Amino acid sequence: MKKITLDRLLCLLIIICPILDIVSFIYRNTFATKISPSTILRPIISIIAIIYIFFKDKNRWKILGVGIIYGVYAIIHIYLFDKIHTGSSYGSAINELQYLVNYSFMILNLFLYIYVFRNENEDKLKRSLLIANAIYIISIYISILTKTSSTTYLEGMGYKGWFESGNSLSAILILSQFIMLGMIRKFKPKWIIITIIGLVGIFLTTQIGTRVGLYGFILVLGIYIITEILYSIIKNKKINKKIILIGIGTLLAVLILITIIGSSTITRRKHIQEESQASYDEKQNDVAHLTGDVIKIRKGIEEGTLEEGYLSEAEKKSYIELYDISNKYEFKSNDQRLHQIVYNLLLVKNQSNAMLVLFGNGYLNNHGELVLEMELLSFILNFGIIGFILYLLPFIAILIYSLIRMIKQIKEIDQESIMLFLGTAFVYALSLLSGYVFFNSSSMIVVIVLHTCLINKLNKEKI
């Protein structure tokens, strides 16, 4: 097997991500199961590639050693998860293990893409991502036109096509734009990439209903326009008026569309605001500052009506403190991410266990509403300091390394390098503020492509 075959295999993995997502969604909904053929199919390409590299590369024992480290961590984490598991837990040890397997494949794929493409042209990766985006957006519009699209929210708001999560779909499409917008200068024919970007923009800002979709696309487009202008000024080059006009025209078109046909995101936010104002806490005889389910559990703790083993003592104490803090600082009842942050911080404090701090207290070891969606914090709090180092530090190291290289080579960087760097940095902002970036297999591939393209471009003799 030649290395070019590995190139093609890894590019194929990018292209088939939307297809695997659709297969997963249809299969799970048809047969009412959490198991999907894509769970088995998705890692096959990665496994083939790593087996080939293992037997051909001189560093095979280092690869094996790293694999053992991740395996030992997983065993300890699952053991601790099972030990403190309670009746309120959102998932089982098997469900938790699925996350660890996904994260391990995430690190494996990061290694594979950087290893295979280290001396190759990253244009192959970019074009593969463009094809994947085309499949995503075409399938979404077909589902909307045929009225077979699933809704983003249970209330029936927003469209997300034949995909499981509107939030992860938003992350995939938004992060992809950093690469696609950077391709406009060199890509031919331009109308193809501009059309795909335009269709994605219309969908994200008017149809999907997520804040990441609406604000994210406007932000990325604004960043691109500013980057083009500043790059031309700094380099004393003539501003490409055509590209600037296309960017500004697209931005204006989006704003006009939102004004004329509306946005599912705005409708969703109004609905949430109304629900928040309508919620009521009998104990406080006032507007509730937590969701009804959390208040109900808090009441059960106070009255001693919870079944034995439903909560640990540390969890009970954390619920009580969360309730008091939410009332003191008047949290909004619909601000679940704030509730999750406060509760998980309190839980770590009340558990007061060094092993849980190091190896994590379990992502799915909490009640559903308090499972920490903000991934950067979740990696530290739920997967522990060691989990954070193993799963996120390799990505963060690439970002820091790239920043240093860009500062040293500031006179040589081009507009595409800047977009790649900003896209990579945006990964962490999105992961912290929204989530659904590292916790989804397909969005993880986009993250890996961003990091690989960035480091590959910066490592060339001339950027």
C-alpha positions as CSV (number, residue, x, y, z in Angstrom):
1,M,0.0,0.0,0.0
2,K,1.5,3.3,-1.1
3,K,1.1,6.4,1.0
4,I,-1.0,8.1,-1.7
5,T,-3.6,5.4,-0.9
6,L,-3.6,6.6,2.7
7,D,-4.1,10.1,1.4
8,R,-7.2,9.0,-0.5
9,L,-8.5,6.9,2.3
10,L,-8.3,9.8,4.8
11,C,-9.9,12.2,2.3
12,L,-12.6,9.6,1.7
13,L,-13.3,9.6,5.5
14,I,-14.0,13.4,5.3
15,I,-16.3,13.1,2.3
16,I,-18.4,10.2,3.8
17,C,-19.0,11.9,7.2
18,P,-22.4,13.4,6.1
19,I,-23.4,10.1,4.6
20,L,-22.5,8.2,7.8
21,D,-24.4,10.8,9.8
22,I,-27.5,10.4,7.6
23,V,-27.3,6.6,7.8
24,S,-27.0,6.8,11.6
25,F,-30.0,9.1,11.9
26,I,-32.3,7.1,9.7
27,Y,-31.2,3.7,11.2
28,R,-31.7,4.9,14.8
29,N,-35.0,6.5,14.2
30,T,-36.3,3.6,12.1
31,F,-35.4,0.9,14.6
32,A,-35.6,3.0,17.8
33,T,-32.1,2.1,18.9
34,K,-28.9,3.9,19.9
35,I,-26.8,1.5,17.9
36,S,-26.0,2.3,14.3
37,P,-24.0,0.7,11.4
38,S,-21.9,3.9,11.2
39,T,-20.6,3.3,14.7
40,I,-18.8,0.2,13.2
41,L,-18.1,1.7,9.7
42,R,-16.7,5.0,10.8
43,P,-13.4,3.8,12.4
44,I,-12.6,1.2,9.7
45,I,-10.5,3.6,7.6
46,S,-8.6,4.8,10.6
47,I,-7.9,1.3,11.8
48,I,-6.6,0.3,8.3
49,A,-4.3,3.3,8.2
50,I,-2.8,2.9,11.7
51,I,-2.2,-0.8,11.1
52,Y,-0.3,0.0,7.9
53,I,1.8,2.7,9.6
54,F,2.4,0.5,12.7
55,F,4.1,-2.2,10.7
56,K,5.9,0.2,8.3
57,D,7.1,2.9,10.7
58,K,10.2,2.6,12.9
59,N,8.3,4.3,15.8
60,R,5.8,1.4,16.1
61,W,6.7,0.7,19.8
62,K,6.2,4.4,20.7
63,I,2.8,4.2,19.0
64,L,2.0,1.1,21.0
65,G,3.2,2.7,24.2
66,V,1.0,5.8,23.7
67,G,-2.0,3.4,23.0
68,I,-1.3,1.6,26.3
69,I,-1.3,5.0,28.2
70,Y,-4.8,5.9,26.7
71,G,-6.0,2.4,27.5
72,V,-4.9,2.5,31.2
73,Y,-6.6,5.9,31.6
74,A,-9.8,4.6,30.1
75,I,-9.8,1.6,32.5
76,I,-9.2,3.8,35.6
77,H,-11.8,6.4,34.4
78,I,-14.5,3.7,33.9
79,Y,-13.7,2.1,37.2
80,L,-14.2,5.4,39.0
81,F,-17.3,6.1,37.0
82,D,-18.8,2.8,38.0
83,K,-17.8,3.3,41.7
84,I,-19.6,6.6,42.1
85,H,-22.5,5.8,39.7
86,T,-25.9,6.7,41.1
87,G,-29.6,6.4,40.1
88,S,-29.7,9.9,38.7
89,S,-26.8,9.3,36.2
90,Y,-27.7,10.1,32.6
91,G,-25.7,7.1,31.2
92,S,-24.1,3.8,32.1
93,A,-20.4,2.8,32.1
94,I,-20.9,1.5,28.5
95,N,-22.2,4.9,27.4
96,E,-19.2,6.6,29.0
97,L,-16.9,4.1,27.4
98,Q,-18.3,5.1,24.0
99,Y,-17.1,8.7,24.6
100,L,-13.6,7.5,25.5
101,V,-13.4,5.4,22.4
102,N,-14.5,8.4,20.3
103,Y,-11.9,10.6,21.9
104,S,-9.2,8.0,21.4
105,F,-10.1,7.8,17.7
106,M,-10.0,11.6,17.7
107,I,-6.4,11.5,18.8
108,L,-5.6,8.6,16.5
109,N,-7.0,10.6,13.5
110,L,-5.1,13.7,14.5
111,F,-1.9,11.7,14.4
112,L,-2.9,10.0,11.1
113,Y,-3.7,13.2,9.2
114,I,-0.6,15.1,10.4
115,Y,1.6,12.0,9.7
116,V,0.2,11.3,6.2
117,F,-0.1,14.9,5.0
118,R,3.1,16.3,6.6
119,N,4.8,16.5,3.2
120,E,1.7,16.7,1.0
121,N,-0.4,19.5,-0.4
122,E,-3.3,20.3,2.1
123,D,-5.5,21.2,-0.9
124,K,-6.7,17.6,-1.0
125,L,-8.1,18.0,2.5
126,K,-9.8,21.3,1.7
127,R,-11.4,20.0,-1.4
128,S,-12.6,16.9,0.5
129,L,-14.2,19.2,3.1
130,L,-15.8,21.2,0.3
131,I,-17.4,18.1,-1.1
132,A,-18.6,17.1,2.4
133,N,-20.2,20.5,2.9
134,A,-21.9,20.2,-0.5
135,I,-23.4,16.8,0.6
136,Y,-24.5,18.3,3.9
137,I,-26.2,21.3,2.5
138,I,-27.8,19.6,-0.6
139,S,-29.3,16.9,1.6
140,I,-30.6,19.5,4.0
141,Y,-32.4,21.4,1.3
142,I,-33.8,18.2,-0.2
143,S,-35.2,17.2,3.3
144,I,-36.8,20.6,3.8
145,L,-38.3,20.7,0.3
146,T,-39.7,17.1,0.7
147,K,-40.9,17.9,4.2
148,T,-38.8,15.0,5.7
149,S,-36.5,17.2,7.7
150,S,-36.3,16.6,11.5
151,T,-36.7,19.7,13.7
152,T,-33.8,21.1,15.7
153,Y,-35.9,21.4,18.9
154,L,-38.6,19.3,20.4
155,E,-41.0,22.3,20.2
156,G,-40.8,21.8,16.4
157,M,-38.6,24.9,15.7
158,G,-35.8,24.9,13.2
159,Y,-34.7,22.4,10.6
160,K,-31.6,20.1,10.8
161,G,-32.2,17.7,7.9
162,W,-31.5,14.0,8.4
163,F,-29.0,14.6,11.2
164,E,-29.0,13.9,14.9
165,S,-28.1,17.3,16.4
166,G,-28.6,20.8,15.2
167,N,-25.9,22.1,17.4
168,S,-23.2,19.7,16.1
169,L,-24.4,20.4,12.5
170,S,-24.0,24.1,13.2
171,A,-20.4,23.5,14.5
172,I,-19.5,21.4,11.4
173,L,-20.8,24.0,8.9
174,I,-19.4,27.1,10.8
175,L,-15.9,25.7,11.3
176,S,-15.8,24.5,7.6
177,Q,-16.4,28.1,6.5
178,F,-13.0,29.2,7.8
179,I,-11.4,26.8,5.3
180,M,-13.8,27.4,2.5
181,L,-13.7,31.2,2.7
182,G,-9.9,31.0,2.7
183,M,-10.1,28.9,-0.5
184,I,-12.0,31.5,-2.6
185,R,-8.9,33.3,-3.9
186,K,-7.4,30.2,-5.5
187,F,-10.4,27.9,-6.1
188,K,-11.7,27.5,-9.7
189,P,-14.4,27.7,-10.8
190,K,-15.3,30.2,-8.0
191,W,-19.1,30.0,-8.6
192,I,-19.1,26.5,-7.1
193,I,-17.5,27.4,-3.7
194,I,-19.4,30.7,-3.6
195,T,-22.7,28.9,-4.2
196,I,-22.1,26.4,-1.5
197,I,-21.0,29.1,1.0
198,G,-24.2,31.1,0.1
199,L,-26.5,28.1,0.6
200,V,-24.9,27.2,3.9
201,G,-25.2,30.9,5.0
202,I,-28.9,31.0,4.2
203,F,-29.6,27.8,6.0
204,L,-27.6,28.7,9.1
205,T,-29.0,32.1,9.6
206,T,-32.7,31.5,8.8
207,Q,-33.5,27.8,9.2
208,I,-31.5,25.8,11.7
209,G,-32.5,27.8,14.8
210,T,-29.3,27.7,16.7
211,R,-27.3,30.7,17.9
212,V,-24.1,29.2,16.6
213,G,-25.7,29.1,13.2
214,L,-27.0,32.6,13.1
215,Y,-24.4,34.6,14.9
216,G,-21.6,32.2,13.9
217,F,-22.0,32.7,10.2
218,I,-22.3,36.4,10.4
219,L,-19.2,36.5,12.6
220,V,-17.1,34.3,10.3
221,L,-18.1,36.3,7.2
222,G,-17.3,39.5,9.1
223,I,-13.9,38.1,10.1
224,Y,-13.2,37.1,6.5
225,I,-14.0,40.6,5.2
226,I,-11.8,42.3,7.8
227,T,-9.0,39.9,7.3
228,E,-9.0,40.5,3.5
229,I,-8.9,44.3,4.0
230,L,-6.2,44.3,6.8
231,Y,-4.0,41.7,4.9
232,S,-4.0,43.9,1.8
233,I,-3.2,47.0,3.9
234,I,-0.4,45.4,5.8
235,K,1.1,43.8,2.7
236,N,0.7,47.0,0.7
237,K,-1.3,45.1,-1.9
238,K,-4.2,46.1,-3.9
239,I,-7.5,45.2,-2.2
240,N,-9.4,42.6,-4.1
241,K,-12.6,44.6,-4.5
242,K,-14.4,41.7,-6.1
243,I,-13.9,39.4,-3.1
244,I,-14.8,42.2,-0.7
245,L,-17.9,43.0,-2.6
246,I,-19.0,39.4,-2.7
247,G,-18.4,39.1,1.1
248,I,-20.3,42.3,1.9
249,G,-23.0,41.4,-0.6
250,T,-23.5,38.0,1.0
251,L,-23.7,39.6,4.5
252,L,-26.3,42.1,3.3
253,A,-28.3,39.4,1.6
254,V,-28.3,37.4,4.8
255,L,-29.5,40.4,6.8
256,I,-32.2,41.1,4.2
257,L,-33.4,37.5,4.3
258,I,-33.6,37.5,8.1
259,T,-35.7,40.7,7.9
260,I,-38.0,39.4,5.2
261,I,-38.5,35.7,6.1
262,G,-37.3,35.7,9.7
263,S,-35.0,33.4,11.5
264,S,-35.8,30.3,13.5
265,T,-33.1,31.3,15.9
266,I,-34.8,34.5,16.8
267,T,-38.2,32.7,17.1
268,R,-36.5,30.1,19.4
269,R,-35.0,32.7,21.7
270,K,-38.3,34.5,22.1
271,H,-40.0,31.2,23.0
272,I,-37.3,30.4,25.6
273,Q,-37.6,33.9,27.1
274,E,-41.4,33.4,27.4
275,E,-40.9,30.0,29.1
276,S,-38.4,31.5,31.5
277,Q,-40.8,34.2,32.6
278,A,-43.6,31.7,33.0
279,S,-41.6,29.4,35.3
280,Y,-42.5,29.5,39.1
281,D,-40.8,28.4,42.3
282,E,-43.3,27.6,45.1
283,K,-40.7,27.6,47.8
284,Q,-39.5,31.1,46.9
285,N,-43.0,32.2,45.9
286,D,-41.3,33.9,42.9
287,V,-40.0,33.3,39.4
288,A,-37.9,30.1,39.3
289,H,-34.2,30.4,38.7
290,L,-33.6,26.8,37.8
291,T,-35.6,24.3,35.7
292,G,-38.5,22.5,37.1
293,D,-36.8,19.1,37.2
294,V,-33.8,20.5,39.2
295,I,-36.1,22.3,41.6
296,K,-38.1,19.0,42.0
297,I,-35.0,17.1,42.9
298,R,-33.9,19.8,45.3
299,K,-37.3,19.5,47.0
300,G,-36.9,15.7,47.2
301,I,-33.6,16.2,49.0
302,E,-35.2,18.6,51.5
303,E,-38.1,16.3,52.2
304,G,-36.2,13.1,52.1
305,T,-38.5,11.5,49.5
306,L,-35.8,10.5,46.9
307,E,-35.2,6.8,46.5
308,E,-32.1,5.4,48.1
309,G,-29.0,5.6,45.9
310,Y,-30.6,8.2,43.6
311,L,-28.0,10.8,44.6
312,S,-24.7,10.6,46.5
313,E,-24.1,12.9,49.5
314,A,-21.8,15.1,47.4
315,E,-24.5,15.4,44.8
316,K,-27.2,16.3,47.3
317,K,-25.0,19.0,48.8
318,S,-24.2,20.3,45.3
319,Y,-27.9,20.5,44.5
320,I,-28.7,22.5,47.6
321,E,-25.8,24.9,47.0
322,L,-26.8,25.3,43.4
323,Y,-30.3,26.2,44.4
324,D,-29.1,28.8,46.9
325,I,-26.6,30.3,44.5
326,S,-29.2,30.5,41.6
327,N,-31.6,32.4,43.8
328,K,-29.0,34.7,45.3
329,Y,-27.7,35.7,41.8
330,E,-31.1,35.4,40.1
331,F,-30.1,32.9,37.4
332,K,-32.4,32.6,34.4
333,S,-34.3,29.3,34.6
334,N,-33.5,28.6,30.9
335,D,-29.7,29.2,31.2
336,Q,-28.8,25.6,31.6
337,R,-25.2,26.0,30.7
338,L,-24.7,28.3,33.6
339,H,-26.5,25.8,35.9
340,Q,-24.2,23.1,34.6
341,I,-21.0,25.0,35.2
342,V,-21.9,25.9,38.8
343,Y,-23.2,22.5,39.6
344,N,-20.2,20.6,38.2
345,L,-17.7,23.0,40.0
346,L,-19.6,22.5,43.3
347,L,-19.6,18.7,42.7
348,V,-15.9,18.5,42.3
349,K,-15.5,20.6,45.5
350,N,-17.9,18.5,47.5
351,Q,-16.5,15.1,46.2
352,S,-13.1,16.3,47.5
353,N,-11.4,13.3,45.9
354,A,-7.9,13.6,44.3
355,M,-8.4,10.5,42.0
356,L,-11.6,12.1,40.6
357,V,-9.8,15.3,40.0
358,L,-7.1,13.5,38.1
359,F,-9.1,10.9,36.2
360,G,-12.6,12.6,36.2
361,N,-15.9,12.0,37.9
362,G,-17.7,10.9,34.7
363,Y,-19.3,12.9,32.0
364,L,-22.6,11.0,32.1
365,N,-22.6,10.6,35.9
366,N,-25.0,13.5,36.4
367,H,-28.7,14.1,35.9
368,G,-29.4,14.8,32.2
369,E,-30.0,18.6,32.6
370,L,-26.7,19.0,34.5
371,V,-24.5,17.1,32.1
372,L,-21.8,19.7,31.2
373,E,-22.2,20.6,27.6
374,M,-19.3,23.1,27.6
375,E,-16.6,20.8,26.4
376,L,-13.4,22.5,27.6
377,L,-14.7,22.6,31.1
378,S,-16.1,19.1,30.8
379,F,-12.7,17.7,29.8
380,I,-11.2,19.2,33.0
381,L,-14.0,18.5,35.4
382,N,-15.6,15.3,34.1
383,F,-12.6,13.6,32.5
384,G,-10.0,15.0,34.9
385,I,-6.7,16.7,34.5
386,I,-5.1,13.6,33.0
387,G,-8.0,13.3,30.6
388,F,-7.6,16.9,29.5
389,I,-3.9,16.4,28.9
390,L,-4.4,13.2,26.9
391,Y,-7.4,14.4,24.8
392,L,-7.1,18.2,24.4
393,L,-3.5,19.1,25.0
394,P,-2.2,17.8,21.6
395,F,-4.7,20.1,19.9
396,I,-3.9,23.1,22.1
397,A,-0.2,22.5,21.5
398,I,-0.7,22.8,17.7
399,L,-2.5,26.1,18.2
400,I,0.2,27.5,20.4
401,Y,3.0,26.2,18.1
402,S,1.2,27.8,15.1
403,L,0.9,31.2,16.9
404,I,4.6,31.2,17.6
405,R,5.4,30.3,14.0
406,M,3.1,33.0,12.7
407,I,4.7,35.7,14.9
408,K,8.1,34.6,13.7
409,Q,7.1,34.6,10.1
410,I,4.7,37.5,10.2
411,K,6.0,38.9,6.9
412,E,5.4,35.7,5.0
413,I,1.9,34.7,6.2
414,D,-0.9,35.0,3.7
415,Q,-4.7,35.5,4.1
416,E,-5.4,31.8,4.0
417,S,-3.0,31.1,6.9
418,I,-4.8,33.8,9.0
419,M,-8.2,32.2,8.3
420,L,-6.9,28.8,9.2
421,F,-5.4,30.1,12.4
422,L,-8.6,32.0,13.4
423,G,-10.7,28.9,12.5
424,T,-8.5,26.7,14.8
425,A,-8.7,29.3,17.6
426,F,-12.5,29.5,17.1
427,V,-12.7,25.7,17.8
428,Y,-11.9,26.4,21.4
429,A,-14.2,29.4,21.7
430,L,-17.0,27.4,20.3
431,S,-16.2,24.4,22.4
432,L,-16.2,26.6,25.6
433,L,-19.3,28.7,24.8
434,S,-21.5,26.2,23.0
435,G,-20.1,22.6,23.0
436,Y,-20.9,19.9,20.4
437,V,-17.5,20.3,18.8
438,F,-15.3,17.5,20.3
439,F,-18.4,15.5,21.4
440,N,-19.4,14.7,17.8
441,S,-17.5,12.4,15.4
442,S,-18.0,14.4,12.3
443,S,-17.3,17.8,13.8
444,M,-14.1,16.2,15.3
445,I,-13.0,15.4,11.7
446,V,-13.5,19.1,10.7
447,V,-11.4,20.1,13.8
448,I,-8.7,17.7,12.8
449,V,-8.7,19.0,9.2
450,L,-8.3,22.6,10.5
451,H,-5.4,21.7,12.7
452,T,-3.7,19.6,10.0
453,C,-4.1,22.3,7.3
454,L,-2.7,25.0,9.6
455,I,0.4,23.1,10.8
456,N,1.1,21.7,7.4
457,K,0.9,25.2,5.8
458,L,3.1,26.8,8.4
459,N,5.7,24.1,8.3
460,K,6.4,24.8,4.6
461,E,9.5,26.8,3.8
462,K,7.4,29.7,2.6
463,I,3.9,30.3,3.8
